[in-house]
Amino acid sequence: MADETPPIVKIVLHTLINIGFTLFASIFTLLVFIFVGLGFLSIYSCLVLSIVLWSFFYVVIFWAKHEKLPSHRIDRFLDNEEEGDAIIGHRGGAKEAPENTLAAIEECFVCLLDNNLKQNILLDRTVLSKAKKNGAYAVEVDIGITKDGVAVLLHDWTVDRTTDGVGLISEMTLQEAKRLNAAAKFSNRSKFSLEVIPTLDECVEKCLELNLKIFFDVKDFSDKVVSILTDLYEKYPKLLDMGMVCSFIPTVVYKLRRRNPEILTALTTSPRFFQTELKKSMFNVGGIPQYLGYIMDSIMVWCEINWLWYLCGNSAVLLNKDLISQSVLDYWKARGIRVVPWTVNEPMQKAFFLNFHQLAIITDYVLTQEEKEAVDS
């Protein structure tokens, strides 16, 4: 019998388990102080109980943590060796071509080359270097899993928004998913009339062919996706240098690094992740789930900032651009964690993060409108 539990409910329940110990420790400490106020406990007893509980919490974290990889690994991964801007195409370059397709990967890579160079992109290594210097040097792609257990590129739980089909990707076979047109809802249909949903293997092979680095964004939290990614890294050993797994779900990152501690990982942080997901779900009734989403977002961000990154042994953190300030950058720098802002689309913001802060950025637009006009002229 198929599991009919909506994905957002699974995520909420799973995340509550992830952060449950923190909630328990916090609530316990609060109750201890209440007992002190009511006269049931002395202040000394309160302090002793709180210290013991929180000490136990940090001992568990220290014992269970994964070791962070050497800094040169993440530095080498995030730097554009061609000395161009460190631009990462969001969903493969979502505004340049239909998102999460091979066309998007190719388009964001060669967007600054003229047509003659594009036709010879795989024939001349100097052309490859020029593309990486002027276009994106990496892509971020989203992973979905079909009914028959094949990993494909898809951002949403359903195919409704980006294709001419409807329904959950988890209820479709690969053959059924391949019949859909991933360009059906794209704005420029004259340029991209038909694109299929690619498998994760097809994506990796294309990126390695173009020497593009890959950010794997994982929203599924099952053991199946962990196994898929582990097998993927075994099949393509180059991914240890060319790939990084990122997720909003800490247990995915933790389990993956337990299977293979050499994989680069990052937690993705957003102040509105659960609020957004709950708003899209059928459980947005009377505004109550939105309050739940706000509470969960606040707790999750606090946990990610204070201890989840340490537990998972992450090398980087993907931050919503609205969360970034100088103090935030200083905080992560002191901990040896690289910061990658997303999704940076405004020209001034791109210039600010790229030039002033010297950060790699995730963007829907590899080129600004001014740059496109300059190329066209």
VOBA-1610 file (N, C-alpha, C; in pm, whole numbers, padded with zeros to 5 digits, always signed):
BEGIN
Met+00085-00120+00000Met+00000+00000+00000Met+00088+00125+00000Ala+00056+00219-00087Ala+00138+00339-00100Ala+00127+00426+00023Asp+00236+00490+00058Asp+00238+00585+00169Asp+00175+00715+00123Glu+00061+00752+00182Glu-00012+00870+00137Glu+00018+00992+00222Thr+00111+00980+00315Thr+00147+01094+00397Thr+00213+01202+00313Pro+00159+01325+00311Pro+00218+01432+00230Pro+00363+01458+00268Pro+00450+01489+00172Pro+00593+01510+00200Pro+00620+01613+00307Ile+00544+01723+00310Ile+00573+01827+00408Ile+00549+01777+00549Val+00450+01689+00567Val+00423+01633+00700Val+00541+01547+00744Lys+00596+01469+00651Lys+00712+01386+00681Lys+00831+01473+00722Ile+00851+01581+00648Ile+00962+01671+00678Ile+00946+01733+00817Val+00824+01778+00848Val+00799+01839+00979Val+00827+01740+01090Leu+00774+01619+01078Leu+00794+01518+01181Leu+00942+01480+01193His+01007+01465+01079His+01147+01427+01079His+01234+01535+01143Thr+01202+01659+01113Thr+01280+01770+01168Thr+01258+01783+01318Leu+01135+01759+01363Leu+01110+01761+01506Leu+01195+01658+01579Ile+01214+01543+01514Ile+01302+01441+01572Ile+01446+01491+01575Asn+01488+01556+01465Asn+01625+01608+01456Asn+01658+01704+01570Ile+01565+01791+01600Ile+01593+01897+01697Ile+01526+01870+01832Gly+01474+01747+01846Gly+01399+01714+01967Gly+01480+01726+02094Phe+01609+01686+02089Phe+01689+01690+02211Phe+01710+01834+02257Thr+01728+01923+02162Thr+01743+02065+02198Thr+01616+02117+02263Leu+01501+02081+02204Leu+01374+02123+02263Leu+01359+02067+02404Phe+01392+01938+02419Phe+01380+01875+02550Phe+01468+01945+02653Ala+01593+01972+02615Ala+01686+02037+02707Ala+01638+02177+02745Ser+01586+02249+02646Ser+01539+02386+02671Ser+01417+02385+02761Ile+01321+02297+02730Ile+01198+02290+02810Ile+01229+02244+02952Phe+01320+02146+02963Phe+01358+02098+03096Phe+01419+02211+03179Thr+01509+02287+03118Thr+01571+02400+03189Thr+01467+02501+03232Leu+01370+02529+03142Leu+01263+02624+03176Leu+01180+02573+03293Leu+01148+02444+03292Leu+01068+02386+03401Leu+01144+02393+03533Val+01275+02370+03526Val+01356+02378+03648Val+01346+02517+03710Phe+01355+02621+03626Phe+01346+02758+03676Phe+01206+02787+03731Ile+01104+02730+03667Ile+00967+02747+03718Ile+00953+02684+03856Phe+01012+02564+03872Phe+01008+02497+04002Phe+01078+02580+04109Val+01187+02647+04066Val+01257+02735+04161Val+01164+02849+04203Gly+01095+02908+04102Gly+01004+03017+04132Gly+00891+02976+04223Leu+00848+02852+04211Leu+00738+02803+04295Leu+00787+02751+04430Gly+00918+02749+04446Gly+00973+02707+04574Gly+00997+02559+04589Phe+00982+02482+04480Phe+01003+02338+04488Phe+01152+02301+04484Leu+01234+02387+04424Leu+01377+02361+04413Leu+01455+02484+04458Ser+01572+02459+04511Ser+01660+02572+04545Ser+01731+02619+04419Ile+01783+02741+04425Ile+01857+02795+04311Ile+01980+02708+04282Tyr+02043+02659+04386Tyr+02160+02573+04369Tyr+02123+02445+04294Ser+02011+02383+04331Ser+01966+02261+04263Ser+01934+02288+04117Cys+01873+02405+04095Cys+01839+02444+03957Cys+01964+02454+03871Leu+02066+02520+03922Leu+02189+02538+03846Leu+02258+02404+03821Val+02260+02318+03920Val+02325+02188+03905Val+02254+02104+03800Leu+02120+02097+03805Leu+02044+02018+03709Leu+02062+02071+03566Ser+02060+02203+03551Ser+02075+02263+03419Ser+02214+02236+03363Ile+02316+02252+03446Ile+02454+02229+03401Ile+02474+02083+03362Val+02420+01991+03442Val+02434+01848+03413Val+02367+01814+03280Leu+02245+01865+03260Leu+02172+01832+03138Leu+02241+01887+03014Trp+02280+02014+03019Trp+02344+02073+02901Trp+02484+02016+02879Ser+02552+01978+02985Ser+02683+01913+02969Ser+02667+01779+02899Phe+02564+01705+02939Phe+02536+01577+02874Phe+02507+01598+02726Phe+02431+01702+02696Phe+02396+01735+02557Phe+02522+01758+02475Tyr+02615+01839+02524Tyr+02736+01871+02448Tyr+02832+01753+02442Val+02832+01668+02542Val+02915+01547+02537Val+02865+01455+02426Val+02732+01441+02415Val+02674+01358+02310Val+02709+01414+02172Ile+02700+01545+02157Ile+02732+01609+02028Ile+02880+01585+01994Phe+02966+01602+02091Phe+03110+01583+02067Phe+03140+01438+02031Trp+03075+01345+02099Trp+03099+01203+02074Trp+03046+01159+01938Ala+02932+01214+01896Ala+02867+01169+01773Ala+02909+01247+01649Lys+02986+01353+01664Lys+03015+01442+01552Lys+03102+01375+01446His+03088+01423+01322His+03178+01385+01214His+03289+01489+01204Glu+03409+01444+01173Glu+03521+01537+01160Glu+03505+01621+01034Lys+03532+01749+01047Lys+03530+01839+00932Lys+03649+01810+00841Leu+03625+01817+00712Leu+03732+01792+00616Leu+03832+01908+00615Pro+03956+01884+00574Pro+04056+01992+00569Pro+04008+02110+00486Ser+04045+02229+00526Ser+03995+02351+00462Ser+04032+02360+00314His+04145+02301+00276His+04185+02312+00135His+04087+02241+00043Arg+04011+02144+00095Arg+03913+02074+00011Arg+03800+02168-00031Ile+03743+02240+00064Ile+03632+02331+00031Ile+03683+02454-00043Asp+03803+02500-00009Asp+03860+02615-00080Asp+03880+02583-00227Arg+03933+02465-00255Arg+03956+02423-00393Arg+03824+02405-00468Phe+03723+02356-00396Phe+03593+02332-00459Phe+03522+02464-00493Leu+03528+02561-00404Leu+03452+02685-00424Leu+03523+02788-00510Asp+03651+02773-00531Asp+03725+02870-00613Asp+03713+02835-00761Asn+03697+02938-00844Asn+03697+02920-00989Asn+03841+02925-01037Glu+03893+02810-01077Glu+04035+02802-01113Glu+04070+02884-01235Glu+03969+02926-01312Glu+03997+03010-01429Glu+04001+03158-01394Glu+03992+03188-01264Glu+04003+03325-01212Glu+03886+03413-01256Gly+03776+03350-01293Gly+03655+03426-01321Gly+03571+03437-01195Asp+03452+03497-01207Asp+03363+03507-01093Asp+03315+03368-01052Ala+03298+03348-00921Ala+03254+03219-00868Ala+03102+03214-00872Ile+03047+03186-00991Ile+02902+03187-01013Ile+02851+03044-01024Ile+02744+03016-00948Ile+02682+02884-00947Ile+02541+02897-01004Gly+02512+02823-01111Gly+02381+02830-01175Gly+02275+02759-01091His+02178+02836-01040His+02072+02783-00954His+01977+02695-01035Arg+01958+02572-00990Arg+01876+02473-01062Arg+01927+02454-01204Gly+02057+02466-01219Gly+02119+02454-01349Gly+02116+02583-01429Gly+02062+02691-01373Gly+02046+02818-01444Gly+01901+02838-01482Ala+01816+02858-01380Ala+01671+02850-01397Ala+01611+02955-01489Lys+01677+03070-01505Lys+01623+03175-01591Lys+01686+03174-01730Glu+01793+03098-01747Glu+01859+03091-01877Glu+01797+02983-01965Ala+01742+02879-01900Ala+01684+02765-01972Ala+01593+02692-01874Pro+01512+02597-01921Pro+01425+02523-01828Pro+01505+02462-01714Glu+01461+02488-01592Glu+01539+02450-01475Glu+01556+02299-01462Asn+01671+02262-01405Asn+01705+02122-01380Asn+01697+02035-01506Thr+01748+02089-01616Thr+01760+02013-01740Thr+01904+02020-01789Leu+01938+01931-01881Leu+02073+01935-01938Leu+02093+02062-02019Ala+01984+02113-02079Ala+01993+02239-02154Ala+02033+02354-02062Ala+01979+02356-01940Ala+02012+02462-01845Ala+02159+02454-01806Ile+02208+02334-01785Ile+02349+02315-01749Ile+02439+02365-01860Glu+02407+02329-01983Glu+02489+02373-02097Glu+02478+02523-02117Glu+02358+02578-02101Glu+02335+02720-02128Glu+02409+02809-02029Cys+02402+02775-01903Cys+02469+02862-01804Cys+02620+02850-01814Phe+02667+02741-01871Phe+02811+02722-01887Phe+02868+02804-02002Val+02795+02810-02113Val+02849+02874-02233Val+02779+03005-02267Cys+02712+03065-02167Cys+02626+03180-02197Cys+02700+03300-02254Leu+02829+03313-02228Leu+02903+03429-02277Leu+02982+03402-02405Leu+02965+03284-02461Leu+03038+03251-02583Leu+02952+03278-02705Asp+03017+03315-02814Asp+02940+03334-02936Asp+02904+03198-02996Asn+02819+03197-03097Asn+02766+03072-03151Asn+02875+02979-03205Asn+02977+03036-03270Asn+03085+02952-03324Asn+03159+02878-03214Leu+03186+02950-03103Leu+03255+02886-02992Leu+03165+02783-02925Lys+03035+02812-02917Lys+02942+02715-02857Lys+02943+02584-02932Gln+02950+02591-03064Gln+02948+02469-03144Gln+03074+02386-03124Asn+03183+02451-03085Asn+03311+02381-03068Asn+03348+02362-02921Ile+03248+02378-02832Ile+03276+02381-02689Ile+03351+02258-02641Leu+03323+02140-02697Leu+03386+02018-02649Leu+03512+01983-02728Leu+03549+02068-02824Leu+03662+02036-02909Leu+03788+02113-02874Asp+03776+02219-02800Asp+03889+02307-02775Asp+03898+02339-02627Arg+04009+02303-02560Arg+04021+02326-02417Arg+04032+02475-02384Thr+04082+02557-02478Thr+04085+02700-02452Thr+03945+02757-02448Val+03856+02699-02526Val+03716+02741-02522Val+03653+02703-02388Leu+03688+02582-02339Leu+03638+02539-02209Leu+03683+02637-02100Ser+03807+02680-02106Ser+03858+02772-02006Ser+03786+02906-02013Lys+03760+02954-02134Lys+03692+03082-02150Lys+03550+03074-02096Ala+03484+02961-02120Ala+03347+02945-02071Ala+03344+02949-01919Lys+03438+02882-01853Lys+03440+02878-01708Lys+03481+03012-01649Lys+03558+03090-01724Lys+03599+03221-01674Lys+03485+03320-01681Asn+03403+03310-01786Asn+03299+03410-01808Asn+03158+03365-01770Gly+03135+03233-01767Gly+03004+03183-01732Gly+03005+03125-01591Ala+02915+03028-01566Ala+02912+02962-01436Ala+03020+02854-01430Tyr+03084+02840-01316Tyr+03184+02735-01299Tyr+03123+02615-01227Ala+02999+02630-01180Ala+02932+02523-01108Ala+02781+02536-01125Val+02710+02427-01101Val+02564+02429-01106Val+02508+02367-00978Glu+02392+02416-00939Glu+02317+02356-00829Glu+02196+02288-00888Val+02176+02161-00852Val+02063+02084-00906Val+01988+02018-00791Asp+01859+01991-00816Asp+01773+01932-00714Asp+01743+01787-00748Ile+01734+01705-00644Ile+01717+01561-00665Ile+01579+01515-00621Gly+01511+01446-00712Gly+01386+01378-00680Gly+01404+01229-00709Ile+01315+01147-00655Ile+01326+01002-00674Ile+01194+00948-00729Thr+01203+00872-00836Thr+01084+00816-00900Thr+01033+00694-00822Lys+00918+00647-00866Lys+00854+00532-00802Lys+00941+00407-00807Asp+01017+00394-00916Asp+01105+00278-00929Asp+01247+00304-00879Gly+01262+00411-00798Gly+01387+00433-00725Gly+01500+00494-00803Val+01469+00568-00911Val+01573+00632-00991Val+01579+00781-00955Ala+01699+00832-00932Ala+01716+00974-00900Ala+01710+01057-01027Val+01628+01162-01026Val+01614+01254-01139Val+01631+01397-01089Leu+01641+01491-01183Leu+01650+01631-01146Leu+01510+01691-01141Leu+01468+01734-01023Leu+01338+01798-01005Leu+01339+01871-00872His+01289+01995-00872His+01291+02075-00750His+01174+02044-00659Asp+01054+02037-00715Asp+00933+02021-00634Asp+00903+01874-00608Trp+00810+01853-00516Trp+00762+01717-00493Trp+00678+01668-00611Thr+00614+01763-00680Thr+00531+01728-00795Thr+00593+01783-00924Val+00542+01734-01037Val+00590+01781-01168Val+00504+01894-01222Asp+00404+01938-01148Asp+00303+02032-01197Asp+00361+02165-01245Arg+00452+02223-01166Arg+00497+02360-01193Arg+00586+02370-01317Thr+00665+02269-01346Thr+00766+02283-01451Thr+00739+02200-01577Thr+00645+02106-01572Thr+00622+02019-01688Thr+00476+02025-01732Asp+00446+01947-01836Asp+00308+01937-01884Asp+00232+01823-01817Gly+00287+01770-01708Gly+00221+01663-01635Gly+00174+01709-01498Val+00111+01620-01425Val+00065+01648-01289Val+00096+01527-01202Gly+00113+01551-01073Gly+00131+01443-00979Gly+00268+01441-00915Leu+00282+01358-00812Leu+00407+01341-00739Leu+00508+01262-00821Ile+00632+01306-00821Ile+00736+01233-00892Ile+00756+01095-00828Ser+00730+01085-00699Ser+00748+00958-00629Ser+00643+00854-00668Glu+00539+00898-00740Glu+00436+00805-00785Glu+00446+00776-00935Met+00555+00821-00998Met+00578+00797-01140Met+00701+00710-01160Thr+00698+00624-01259Thr+00818+00551-01297Thr+00907+00643-01379Leu+01031+00602-01397Leu+01122+00682-01479Leu+01069+00695-01621Gln+01014+00588-01674Gln+00960+00590-01809Gln+00847+00692-01821Glu+00762+00699-01720Glu+00652+00797-01721Glu+00706+00939-01709Ala+00806+00958-01625Ala+00864+01092-01608Ala+00933+01139-01735Lys+00996+01047-01807Lys+01068+01082-01929Lys+00974+01125-02042Arg+00846+01091-02032Arg+00750+01133-02134Arg+00710+01280-02120Leu+00739+01339-02004Leu+00698+01477-01977Leu+00792+01576-02043Asn+00739+01695-02072Asn+00819+01803-02130Asn+00860+01899-02020Ala+00987+01898-01983Ala+01036+01984-01875Ala+01049+02130-01917Ala+01023+02159-02046Ala+01026+02298-02095Ala+00886+02355-02113Ala+00783+02279-02077Ala+00646+02318-02105Ala+00606+02451-02043Lys+00660+02482-01924Lys+00621+02607-01854Lys+00729+02714-01862Phe+00834+02689-01940Phe+00942+02787-01948Phe+00899+02906-02033Ser+00947+03025-01998Ser+00902+03148-02062Ser+00941+03157-02209Asn+01061+03110-02244Asn+01109+03121-02382Asn+01093+02987-02454Arg+00968+02956-02493Arg+00941+02829-02560Arg+00996+02825-02702Ser+01019+02941-02762Ser+01073+02943-02898Ser+01216+02889-02902Lys+01290+02908-02791Lys+01428+02861-02785Lys+01436+02719-02729Phe+01348+02689-02632Phe+01347+02557-02570Phe+01206+02501-02577Ser+01181+02424-02680Ser+01045+02372-02700Ser+01024+02237-02633Leu+01129+02156-02622Leu+01115+02022-02564Leu+01241+01982-02489Glu+01225+01954-02362Glu+01335+01904-02279Glu+01281+01794-02189Val+01357+01689-02172Val+01313+01580-02085Val+01372+01598-01946Ile+01310+01534-01848Ile+01364+01532-01712Ile+01486+01440-01712Pro+01604+01492-01682Pro+01723+01406-01685Pro+01738+01325-01558Thr+01805+01212-01569Thr+01841+01136-01450Thr+01962+01202-01384Leu+01986+01168-01260Leu+02101+01222-01189Leu+02230+01178-01256Asp+02234+01055-01305Asp+02353+01006-01374Asp+02381+01087-01500Glu+02277+01119-01576Glu+02293+01199-01698Glu+02347+01337-01664Cys+02298+01394-01554Cys+02346+01525-01509Cys+02494+01519-01474Val+02533+01420-01396Val+02672+01408-01353Val+02765+01389-01473Glu+02725+01304-01565Glu+02807+01280-01683Glu+02824+01408-01766Lys+02717+01486-01780Lys+02726+01612-01854Lys+02817+01712-01783Cys+02803+01723-01652Cys+02885+01818-01576Cys+03032+01780-01578Leu+03060+01652-01563Leu+03200+01608-01568Leu+03258+01628-01707Glu+03174+01610-01809Glu+03217+01634-01947Glu+03255+01780-01967Leu+03180+01870-01905Leu+03205+02014-01917Leu+03298+02066-01807Asn+03343+01975-01719Asn+03428+02014-01606Asn+03359+02115-01515Leu+03230+02095-01494Leu+03151+02180-01406Leu+03138+02115-01269Lys+03153+02193-01165Lys+03131+02143-01030Lys+02980+02140-01001Ile+02941+02054-00905Ile+02798+02030-00883Ile+02762+02043-00735Phe+02656+02118-00709Phe+02594+02124-00577Phe+02467+02038-00583Phe+02463+01929-00511Phe+02345+01843-00508Phe+02254+01890-00394Asp+02138+01945-00428Asp+02043+01990-00327Asp+01944+01877-00299Val+01942+01829-00175Val+01860+01713-00139Val+01748+01755-00044Lys+01623+01733-00086Lys+01508+01762+00000Lys+01443+01634+00052Asp+01472+01523-00014Asp+01427+01393+00036Asp+01517+01353+00153Phe+01458+01294+00257Phe+01536+01259+00375Phe+01544+01108+00399Ser+01504+01031+00299Ser+01500+00886+00316Ser+01639+00824+00309Asp+01650+00702+00360Asp+01776+00628+00346Asp+01804+00596+00200Lys+01699+00592+00119Lys+01716+00563-00024Lys+01802+00668-00091Val+01777+00796-00063Val+01855+00901-00128Val+01999+00899-00078Val+02020+00862+00047Val+02156+00850+00100Val+02231+00740+00027Ser+02163+00627+00004Ser+02226+00516-00070Ser+02256+00555-00214Ile+02162+00627-00277Ile+02182+00671-00415Ile+02306+00760-00426Leu+02319+00854-00334Leu+02433+00946-00339Leu+02564+00874-00307Thr+02560+00784-00211Thr+02681+00707-00179Thr+02727+00627-00300Asp+02632+00559-00365Asp+02666+00481-00486Asp+02715+00572-00598Leu+02656+00692-00608Leu+02695+00786-00712Leu+02841+00826-00697Tyr+02883+00854-00574Tyr+03022+00893-00549Tyr+03118+00778-00573Glu+03072+00655-00550Glu+03156+00539-00580Glu+03169+00519-00732Lys+03062+00547-00804Lys+03062+00531-00949Lys+03146+00639-01017Tyr+03140+00761-00962Tyr+03214+00874-01019Tyr+03308+00931-00911Pro+03426+00873-00894Pro+03519+00917-00788Pro+03557+01065-00799Lys+03548+01122-00920Lys+03583+01264-00938Lys+03492+01355-00856Leu+03374+01305-00816Leu+03280+01388-00741Leu+03335+01428-00604Leu+03433+01356-00553Leu+03492+01395-00425Leu+03555+01533-00436Asp+03603+01570-00555Asp+03658+01703-00580Asp+03560+01795-00653Met+03464+01734-00725Met+03376+01812-00812Met+03233+01827-00760Gly+03202+01765-00645Gly+03065+01769-00596Gly+03054+01804-00449Met+02939+01860-00411Met+02907+01885-00270Met+02758+01862-00250Val+02723+01795-00141Val+02583+01767-00109Val+02534+01867-00007Cys+02423+01933-00036Cys+02364+02029+00056Cys+02218+01995+00081Ser+02170+02029+00199Ser+02031+01995+00232Ser+01981+02081+00347Phe+01848+02104+00348Phe+01782+02166+00461Phe+01765+02064+00575Ile+01777+01936+00543Ile+01749+01830+00639Ile+01880+01776+00695Pro+01910+01803+00823Pro+02040+01767+00880Pro+02070+01617+00878Thr+01968+01532+00896Thr+01996+01389+00904Thr+02045+01332+00772Val+02004+01392+00660Val+02055+01348+00530Val+02206+01367+00524Val+02250+01485+00564Val+02393+01517+00563Val+02468+01427+00661Tyr+02411+01409+00778Tyr+02478+01329+00881Tyr+02492+01183+00837Lys+02384+01125+00785Lys+02389+00985+00741Lys+02484+00967+00623Leu+02485+01064+00534Leu+02573+01055+00417Leu+02720+01054+00459Arg+02755+01141+00552Arg+02895+01147+00596Arg+02932+01027+00681Arg+02832+00964+00742Arg+02861+00839+00814Arg+02894+00729+00715Arg+02827+00730+00598Arg+02856+00631+00494Arg+02990+00660+00425Asn+03014+00789+00397Asn+03139+00827+00330Asn+03186+00961+00385Pro+03276+00961+00482Pro+03321+01085+00547Pro+03403+01177+00458Glu+03436+01134+00336Glu+03516+01216+00245Glu+03431+01309+00159Ile+03299+01297+00167Ile+03211+01379+00084Ile+03197+01518+00145Leu+03215+01621+00062Leu+03193+01759+00105Leu+03043+01782+00124Thr+03006+01846+00236Thr+02865+01871+00264Thr+02843+02012+00319Ala+02717+02055+00309Ala+02677+02185+00363Ala+02532+02177+00406Leu+02498+02251+00510Leu+02358+02268+00546Leu+02306+02394+00479Thr+02185+02386+00428Thr+02120+02502+00367Thr+02028+02565+00469Thr+02040+02695+00488Thr+01965+02765+00592Thr+01873+02869+00531Ser+01747+02865+00574Ser+01650+02964+00531Ser+01561+03000+00649Pro+01530+03130+00666Pro+01444+03170+00778Pro+01296+03140+00751Arg+01264+03093+00629Arg+01122+03073+00594Arg+01096+02938+00528Phe+01183+02840+00550Phe+01168+02712+00481Phe+01036+02644+00516Phe+01010+02622+00645Phe+00887+02552+00684Phe+00764+02637+00659Gln+00775+02767+00675Gln+00660+02854+00647Gln+00620+02843+00500Thr+00719+02841+00412Thr+00691+02830+00268Thr+00631+02695+00234Glu+00688+02588+00288Glu+00639+02454+00257Glu+00498+02433+00311Leu+00472+02481+00433Leu+00338+02466+00490Leu+00234+02548+00414Lys+00276+02664+00363Lys+00185+02748+00287Lys+00141+02679+00159Lys+00230+02598+00100Lys+00197+02528-00023Lys+00115+02402+00002Ser+00111+02358+00129Ser+00045+02231+00159Ser-00102+02250+00191Met-00172+02137+00199Met-00314+02139+00229Met-00341+02168+00377Phe-00236+02176+00457Phe-00254+02192+00600Phe-00253+02339+00643Asn-00255+02429+00546Asn-00258+02570+00578Asn-00402+02612+00608Val-00451+02572+00723Val-00589+02598+00761Val-00592+02691+00881Gly-00658+02803+00865Gly-00674+02895+00976Gly-00547+02964+01021Gly-00440+02952+00942Gly-00316+03019+00977Gly-00234+02950+01084Ile-00289+02846+01149Ile-00218+02779+01258Ile-00086+02716+01212Pro-00086+02642+01098Pro+00041+02584+01054Pro+00150+02687+01025Gln+00108+02810+00988Gln+00207+02913+00964Gln+00278+02953+01092Tyr+00205+02956+01203Tyr+00268+02983+01332Tyr+00363+02869+01368Leu+00319+02745+01339Leu+00405+02630+01362Leu+00531+02640+01276Gly+00514+02680+01149Gly+00627+02697+01059Gly+00726+02800+01109Tyr+00674+02912+01162Tyr+00761+03018+01215Tyr+00842+02967+01333Ile+00776+02893+01422Ile+00846+02839+01539Ile+00953+02739+01496Met+00916+02651+01403Met+01012+02550+01357Met+01130+02613+01284Asp+01102+02715+01202Asp+01211+02785+01132Asp+01307+02849+01232Ser+01251+02912+01335Ser+01336+02980+01434Ser+01424+02880+01508Ile+01365+02767+01547Ile+01442+02665+01619Ile+01547+02603+01529Met+01508+02573+01404Met+01601+02508+01312Met+01721+02598+01280Val+01695+02726+01254Val+01805+02818+01225Val+01899+02828+01345Trp+01842+02835+01465Trp+01925+02841+01586Trp+02012+02717+01597Cys+01952+02600+01574Cys+02027+02474+01584Cys+02136+02466+01477Glu+02105+02507+01355Glu+02203+02502+01247Glu+02322+02593+01275Ile+02293+02709+01332Ile+02400+02805+01360Ile+02487+02760+01476Asn+02424+02698+01577Asn+02496+02672+01702Asn+02558+02534+01713Trp+02497+02428+01654Trp+02558+02298+01675Trp+02541+02196+01563Leu+02442+02210+01478Leu+02421+02110+01374Leu+02537+02107+01273Trp+02594+02222+01241Trp+02708+02227+01149Trp+02827+02150+01207Tyr+02842+02158+01339Tyr+02952+02089+01408Tyr+02927+01939+01411Leu+02804+01900+01439Leu+02768+01758+01444Leu+02790+01690+01310Cys+02751+01759+01202Cys+02762+01700+01068Cys+02903+01711+01010Gly+02986+01796+01067Gly+03121+01816+01014Gly+03120+01885+00879Asn+03032+01984+00865Asn+03017+02052+00736Asn+03136+02141+00704Ser+03155+02161+00573Ser+03262+02248+00526Ser+03210+02385+00485Ala+03078+02394+00461Ala+03019+02520+00414Ala+02876+02532+00464Val+02823+02652+00453Val+02683+02676+00484Val+02624+02758+00371Leu+02508+02715+00321Leu+02438+02789+00216Leu+02334+02875+00284Leu+02355+03007+00281Leu+02268+03099+00354Leu+02179+03177+00260Asn+02052+03191+00297Asn+01965+03286+00229Asn+02032+03423+00233Lys+02036+03491+00120Lys+02111+03617+00110Lys+02065+03720+00212Asp+01938+03713+00255Asp+01884+03810+00350Asp+01938+03789+00492Leu+02001+03675+00516Leu+02057+03646+00649Leu+02200+03695+00665Ile+02261+03741+00554Ile+02405+03768+00555Ile+02437+03912+00594Ser+02525+03924+00691Ser+02580+04053+00733Ser+02728+04031+00763Gln+02799+04136+00792Gln+02941+04122+00822Gln+02963+04037+00947Ser+02876+04056+01047Ser+02891+03978+01170Ser+02865+03830+01145Val+02770+03799+01056Val+02743+03660+01022Val+02863+03598+00951Leu+02921+03673+00857Leu+03039+03623+00786Leu+03156+03603+00881Asp+03173+03695+00975Asp+03281+03683+01073Asp+03260+03559+01161Tyr+03135+03533+01198Tyr+03102+03418+01282Tyr+03145+03288+01214Trp+03107+03272+01087Trp+03139+03148+01017Trp+03288+03139+00982Lys+03350+03252+00953Lys+03493+03251+00923Lys+03573+03204+01043Ala+03533+03246+01163Ala+03603+03205+01285Ala+03593+03055+01307Arg+03494+02991+01247Arg+03474+02846+01262Arg+03524+02768+01142Gly+03586+02838+01048Gly+03642+02772+00931Gly+03538+02721+00833Ile+03422+02785+00831Ile+03312+02743+00744Ile+03294+02847+00632Arg+03293+02801+00506Arg+03272+02891+00392Arg+03122+02920+00375Val+03091+03043+00339Val+02952+03087+00321Val+02922+03102+00173Val+02807+03047+00131Val+02760+03061-00008Val+02620+03120-00004Pro+02601+03244-00052Pro+02468+03307-00051Pro+02379+03254-00165Trp+02249+03245-00137Trp+02151+03211-00240Trp+02024+03292-00214Thr+01939+03312-00309Thr+01962+03314-00452Thr+01982+03461-00489Val+02101+03494-00541Val+02140+03633-00563Val+02118+03668-00709Asn+02014+03747-00738Asn+01978+03778-00876Asn+01996+03925-00914Glu+01986+04016-00818Glu+01998+04159-00848Glu+02143+04194-00880Pro+02167+04270-00988Pro+02305+04304-01029Pro+02390+04365-00918Met+02331+04457-00841Met+02409+04522-00734Met+02445+04423-00624Gln+02352+04334-00592Gln+02380+04233-00490Gln+02486+04134-00539Lys+02477+04098-00667Lys+02578+04007-00722Lys+02717+04070-00713Ala+02727+04196-00752Ala+02856+04265-00748Ala+02906+04277-00604Phe+02813+04301-00511Phe+02850+04317-00370Phe+02908+04189-00313Phe+02841+04078-00335Phe+02888+03951-00280Phe+03013+03900-00353Leu+03016+03917-00485Leu+03129+03866-00563Leu+03255+03949-00542Asn+03240+04079-00549Asn+03358+04166-00550Asn+03400+04214-00411Phe+03302+04255-00330Phe+03335+04309-00198Phe+03366+04197-00099His+03277+04096-00094His+03295+03988+00003His+03372+03868-00054Gln+03391+03868-00188Gln+03466+03759-00251Gln+03404+03621-00222Leu+03272+03614-00236Leu+03200+03490-00211Leu+03153+03427-00342Ala+03147+03295-00345Ala+03078+03227-00453Ala+02928+03247-00431Ile+02852+03269-00538Ile+02709+03295-00523Ile+02627+03198-00609Ile+02507+03168-00562Ile+02410+03090-00638Ile+02309+03186-00698Thr+02288+03179-00829Thr+02202+03275-00898Thr+02123+03209-01010Asp+02005+03264-01036Asp+01923+03220-01150Asp+01976+03276-01280Tyr+02045+03392-01271Tyr+02094+03462-01389Tyr+02247+03462-01389Val+02305+03384-01478Val+02451+03388-01489Val+02495+03524-01541Leu+02417+03580-01632Leu+02445+03713-01687Leu+02340+03814-01641Thr+02384+03937-01613Thr+02289+04045-01592Thr+02237+04092-01728Gln+02130+04171-01727Gln+02075+04222-01852Gln+02176+04305-01928Glu+02255+04383-01854Glu+02358+04467-01918Glu+02463+04381-01984Glu+02501+04271-01919Glu+02601+04181-01977Glu+02547+04113-02102Lys+02418+04075-02099Lys+02358+04012-02216Lys+02358+04107-02335Glu+02323+04234-02309Glu+02320+04334-02415Glu+02459+04357-02471Ala+02560+04353-02383Ala+02698+04373-02429Ala+02743+04257-02518Val+02702+04134-02482Val+02737+04018-02562Val+02668+04024-02698Asp+02536+04060-02696Asp+02458+04064-02818Asp+02511+04169-02915Ser+02566+04277-02859Ser+02616+04384-02945Ser+02750+04347-03004
//
